[in-house]
Amino acid sequence: MTVTKEESGEGAGEHSPGGEPPGAYVPSPRRIERERYRRARARRATAIAALSTLVTGAVLYLVVVSAPGWQRTRETFFDGRYAREAFPKVLEGLWLNVRLLLVCGVAVLVLGMLIAVARTLRGPVFFPVRALAAAYTDFFRGLPLIINLMIVVLGVPALRLQGVTVDPVLLGGTALTLTYSAYVAEVFRAGIESVHPSQRAAARALGLTNRQALRYVVLPQAVRRQVPPLLNDLVSLQKDTGLVSIGGAVDAVRAADIIVGRSLNYTPYIVAGLVFVALTIPMTRFTDWVTARMDRRRAQGGTL
């Protein structure tokens, strides 16, 4: 009599009762219960957070609307008619802020890197360069940005220099670049000094010159480590582009200011502020994501 594989029991275990292929991982009942508990706890935490947020929002709303001057404040700062009037003009002016951010951002990164490299040059022959770079960063980090803008935007045209522009947009961008390049230079310098000297020594041992070691070994590591603070500086630069309006440049802030001066209603300022917030939030969240990603890689021993 011929006995089949099914009757003899051969091949049993080739497939698990659930139909999984041989060797497939099957979680234990304890693990399944643990995962179920974690999901339930996460849902409970989400529900509590949503409820507490609603309660907090309701309390704040009641506090604001019950204030004695709320009616007057609502008419002065939250008038829908002036908001609709200001929104397209603010968006039109915002394009100038975006262009300033792009141009000044590139200029700040380049100038900041040059200053940082100058401050880290070795040898007594480079002492004047290091001293000038240090004086530059100390001066422009200590000088308030608003004063720097006034000096450049209002002072340079008063000199009546031949061949020097009097465009408030260009002068305002120059002032922003001067101030922020000092901050970015210190960020780059901190990154360069955070690279262990053995990295440079190893590069020199392989036959690279000091300049090649700096370019191919030190700077790539320094820049990767300083990405989060650099992004934070760019977020701040994006907001401060609105200060060029003090020279008469019609950006988002100036467009709102024109309507406010005509109507004596401050709703356009609220509109301009919300537009800047909406533009800043994506960059802020991207910065947080990059920071968290680098922290995870650092914790896992990955390459920075």
C-alpha positions as CSV (number, residue, x, y, z in Angstrom):
1,M,0.0,0.0,0.0
2,T,1.3,3.4,-0.9
3,V,1.5,5.9,1.9
4,T,1.2,9.6,0.9
5,K,3.2,12.4,2.6
6,E,0.0,13.7,4.2
7,E,-0.8,10.3,5.7
8,S,2.8,9.7,6.9
9,G,3.1,13.2,8.4
10,E,6.0,14.1,6.2
11,G,6.1,17.8,5.4
12,A,4.3,18.7,8.6
13,G,5.7,22.0,9.8
14,E,6.4,23.2,6.2
15,H,3.6,25.7,6.8
16,S,2.5,27.1,10.0
17,P,-1.1,27.0,11.0
18,G,-1.5,30.6,10.0
19,G,-0.2,30.0,6.5
20,E,3.2,31.7,7.1
21,P,6.2,30.3,5.2
22,P,8.8,28.2,7.1
23,G,10.9,30.3,9.5
24,A,8.5,33.3,9.5
25,Y,8.5,35.2,12.8
26,V,5.3,34.6,14.8
27,P,5.0,37.0,17.8
28,S,4.2,35.5,21.1
29,P,0.9,36.1,22.9
30,R,2.7,38.2,25.5
31,R,4.2,40.4,22.8
32,I,0.8,40.8,21.1
33,E,-0.7,41.8,24.4
34,R,2.1,44.3,25.0
35,E,1.6,45.9,21.6
36,R,-2.2,46.1,22.2
37,Y,-1.6,47.8,25.5
38,R,0.8,50.3,24.0
39,R,-1.7,51.2,21.3
40,A,-4.5,51.6,23.8
41,R,-2.2,53.8,25.9
42,A,-1.3,55.9,22.9
43,R,-5.0,56.4,22.0
44,R,-5.7,57.4,25.6
45,A,-2.9,59.9,25.6
46,T,-4.1,61.4,22.3
47,A,-7.6,61.7,23.7
48,I,-6.4,63.4,26.9
49,A,-4.2,65.8,24.9
50,A,-7.1,66.7,22.6
51,L,-9.4,67.3,25.5
52,S,-7.0,69.4,27.4
53,T,-6.2,71.5,24.3
54,L,-9.9,72.1,23.8
55,V,-10.4,73.1,27.4
56,T,-7.4,75.4,27.3
57,G,-8.6,77.0,24.1
58,A,-12.1,77.5,25.5
59,V,-10.7,79.2,28.6
60,L,-8.5,81.5,26.7
61,Y,-11.3,82.4,24.4
62,L,-13.7,83.2,27.2
63,V,-11.0,85.3,29.0
64,V,-10.3,87.3,25.8
65,V,-13.9,87.9,24.7
66,S,-15.0,88.8,28.3
67,A,-12.4,91.5,28.6
68,P,-13.9,95.0,28.9
69,G,-12.0,96.3,25.8
70,W,-12.5,93.3,23.6
71,Q,-15.1,94.9,21.3
72,R,-12.9,97.9,20.6
73,T,-9.8,95.6,20.1
74,R,-11.7,93.3,17.7
75,E,-12.7,96.3,15.6
76,T,-9.2,97.7,15.6
77,F,-7.1,94.5,15.1
78,F,-9.5,91.9,13.6
79,D,-11.7,93.7,11.1
80,G,-12.5,91.4,8.2
81,R,-12.9,94.2,5.7
82,Y,-9.4,95.5,6.2
83,A,-8.0,92.0,6.3
84,R,-9.5,91.3,2.8
85,E,-8.1,94.5,1.6
86,A,-4.6,94.0,3.0
87,F,-4.1,90.3,2.2
88,P,-3.3,90.6,-1.6
89,K,-1.1,93.6,-1.0
90,V,0.8,91.9,1.8
91,L,1.3,88.8,-0.4
92,E,2.6,91.0,-3.2
93,G,5.1,92.6,-0.8
94,L,6.0,89.2,0.6
95,W,7.7,88.3,-2.7
96,L,10.3,90.9,-1.9
97,N,10.9,89.3,1.5
98,V,11.3,85.9,-0.1
99,R,13.8,87.2,-2.7
100,L,15.8,88.9,0.1
101,L,15.8,85.7,2.0
102,L,17.2,83.7,-0.9
103,V,19.9,86.2,-1.9
104,C,20.9,87.2,1.6
105,G,20.9,83.6,2.7
106,V,23.4,82.6,0.1
107,A,25.6,85.7,0.8
108,V,25.4,85.1,4.5
109,L,26.5,81.4,4.2
110,V,29.4,82.3,1.9
111,L,30.7,85.3,3.9
112,G,30.2,83.5,7.2
113,M,32.2,80.5,6.0
114,L,35.0,82.8,4.8
115,I,35.1,84.6,8.2
116,A,35.0,81.3,10.1
117,V,37.9,79.9,8.1
118,A,39.9,83.2,8.6
119,R,39.4,82.9,12.4
120,T,40.7,79.3,12.4
121,L,43.9,79.9,10.3
122,R,47.0,78.8,12.1
123,G,50.4,80.4,12.3
124,P,51.6,83.8,13.5
125,V,51.6,85.2,9.9
126,F,47.8,85.0,9.9
127,F,47.3,86.9,13.2
128,P,46.1,90.1,11.4
129,V,43.5,88.1,9.5
130,R,42.3,86.4,12.6
131,A,42.1,89.7,14.5
132,L,40.1,91.4,11.8
133,A,37.7,88.4,11.6
134,A,37.3,88.4,15.3
135,A,36.7,92.2,15.4
136,Y,34.1,91.8,12.6
137,T,32.1,89.1,14.4
138,D,32.3,91.0,17.8
139,F,31.2,94.3,16.3
140,F,28.2,93.0,14.2
141,R,27.0,90.6,16.8
142,G,27.0,93.4,19.4
143,L,25.4,96.0,17.1
144,P,21.6,95.7,17.1
145,L,20.2,94.9,13.7
146,I,17.8,97.8,13.7
147,I,20.6,100.2,14.2
148,N,22.8,98.6,11.6
149,L,19.9,98.9,9.1
150,M,19.4,102.6,9.9
151,I,23.1,103.3,9.5
152,V,23.4,101.5,6.2
153,V,20.0,102.4,4.7
154,L,19.9,106.0,5.8
155,G,23.6,106.8,6.3
156,V,25.1,105.5,3.0
157,P,22.9,107.6,0.7
158,A,23.8,110.7,2.8
159,L,27.4,110.2,1.9
160,R,26.6,110.8,-1.8
161,L,29.3,108.4,-3.0
162,Q,29.7,108.0,-6.7
163,G,28.7,104.6,-8.0
164,V,27.2,103.5,-4.7
165,T,23.6,102.4,-4.8
166,V,20.9,104.2,-2.8
167,D,18.3,101.5,-3.4
168,P,16.8,100.7,0.0
169,V,16.3,97.0,-0.9
170,L,20.0,96.5,-1.8
171,L,21.2,98.5,1.2
172,G,18.8,96.7,3.5
173,G,20.0,93.4,2.2
174,T,23.6,94.5,2.8
175,A,22.8,95.3,6.4
176,L,21.1,91.9,6.9
177,T,24.1,90.2,5.4
178,L,26.6,92.0,7.6
179,T,24.8,91.2,10.8
180,Y,23.8,87.6,10.1
181,S,27.2,86.6,8.6
182,A,28.7,87.4,12.0
183,Y,26.4,85.0,13.7
184,V,26.8,82.3,11.0
185,A,30.6,82.7,11.1
186,E,30.5,81.7,14.8
187,V,28.3,78.7,14.0
188,F,30.8,77.6,11.3
189,R,33.8,78.2,13.6
190,A,32.2,76.1,16.4
191,G,31.7,73.3,13.8
192,I,35.3,73.5,12.6
193,E,36.7,73.4,16.1
194,S,34.5,70.5,17.0
195,V,36.3,68.3,14.5
196,H,38.9,66.3,16.4
197,P,42.5,67.3,15.5
198,S,43.3,63.7,14.6
199,Q,41.1,64.1,11.5
200,R,43.4,66.8,10.2
201,A,46.5,64.9,11.3
202,A,45.2,61.8,9.4
203,A,44.6,63.8,6.3
204,R,48.1,65.3,6.5
205,A,49.5,61.8,7.0
206,L,47.8,60.7,3.7
207,G,49.6,63.5,1.8
208,L,46.9,66.2,1.8
209,T,47.9,69.8,2.2
210,N,46.5,72.0,5.0
211,R,44.1,73.5,2.5
212,Q,43.0,70.1,1.1
213,A,42.5,68.7,4.6
214,L,40.3,71.7,5.5
215,R,38.3,71.4,2.3
216,Y,37.8,67.7,2.0
217,V,38.0,66.5,5.7
218,V,37.3,69.2,8.2
219,L,34.7,71.4,6.5
220,P,32.3,68.6,5.4
221,Q,32.1,67.3,9.0
222,A,31.8,70.8,10.4
223,V,28.9,71.8,8.1
224,R,27.0,68.6,8.8
225,R,27.2,69.0,12.5
226,Q,26.0,72.6,12.3
227,V,23.0,72.2,10.0
228,P,20.4,72.7,12.8
229,P,21.8,76.0,14.1
230,L,22.3,77.2,10.5
231,L,18.7,76.5,9.7
232,N,17.6,78.4,12.8
233,D,19.6,81.4,11.7
234,L,17.9,81.3,8.3
235,V,14.5,81.2,10.0
236,S,15.5,84.3,12.0
237,L,16.8,86.0,8.8
238,Q,13.4,85.2,7.1
239,K,11.6,87.1,9.8
240,D,14.0,90.0,9.9
241,T,13.7,90.7,6.2
242,G,10.6,92.7,7.2
243,L,12.9,95.3,8.8
244,V,14.0,96.6,5.4
245,S,10.7,98.5,5.3
246,I,12.3,101.2,7.5
247,G,14.1,102.4,4.4
248,G,10.9,102.7,2.3
249,A,11.1,99.3,0.6
250,V,7.6,98.0,-0.1
251,D,7.7,94.6,1.4
252,A,4.9,92.8,3.3
253,V,5.3,94.9,6.4
254,R,5.5,98.2,4.5
255,A,2.4,97.2,2.4
256,A,0.5,96.7,5.7
257,D,1.9,99.9,7.1
258,I,0.6,101.9,4.1
259,I,-3.0,100.6,4.7
260,V,-2.7,101.2,8.5
261,G,-1.6,104.8,7.9
262,R,-4.6,105.4,5.6
263,S,-7.3,103.7,7.7
264,L,-5.9,103.9,11.2
265,N,-6.9,100.2,11.6
266,Y,-4.2,97.7,12.7
267,T,-5.7,94.6,11.1
268,P,-3.2,94.7,8.2
269,Y,-0.4,94.2,10.8
270,I,-2.1,91.1,12.0
271,V,-2.4,89.9,8.4
272,A,1.3,90.5,7.7
273,G,2.2,88.8,11.0
274,L,0.2,85.7,10.1
275,V,1.7,85.5,6.7
276,F,5.2,85.5,8.1
277,V,4.2,82.9,10.6
278,A,2.8,80.7,7.9
279,L,6.0,81.1,5.9
280,T,8.2,80.4,9.0
281,I,6.4,77.3,10.3
282,P,7.5,74.9,7.5
283,M,11.2,75.9,7.9
284,T,10.9,75.5,11.7
285,R,9.4,72.0,11.4
286,F,12.1,71.1,8.8
287,T,14.7,72.3,11.3
288,D,13.2,70.1,14.0
289,W,13.1,67.1,11.7
290,V,16.8,67.6,10.7
291,T,17.8,68.0,14.4
292,A,15.9,64.8,15.5
293,R,17.3,62.9,12.6
294,M,20.9,63.9,13.4
295,D,20.3,63.1,17.1
296,R,19.0,59.6,16.2
297,R,22.0,58.9,14.0
298,R,24.4,60.2,16.7
299,A,22.7,57.9,19.3
300,Q,23.1,55.0,16.9
301,G,26.8,55.7,16.3
302,G,26.2,56.8,12.7
303,T,28.1,59.3,10.7
304,L,27.3,62.9,11.4
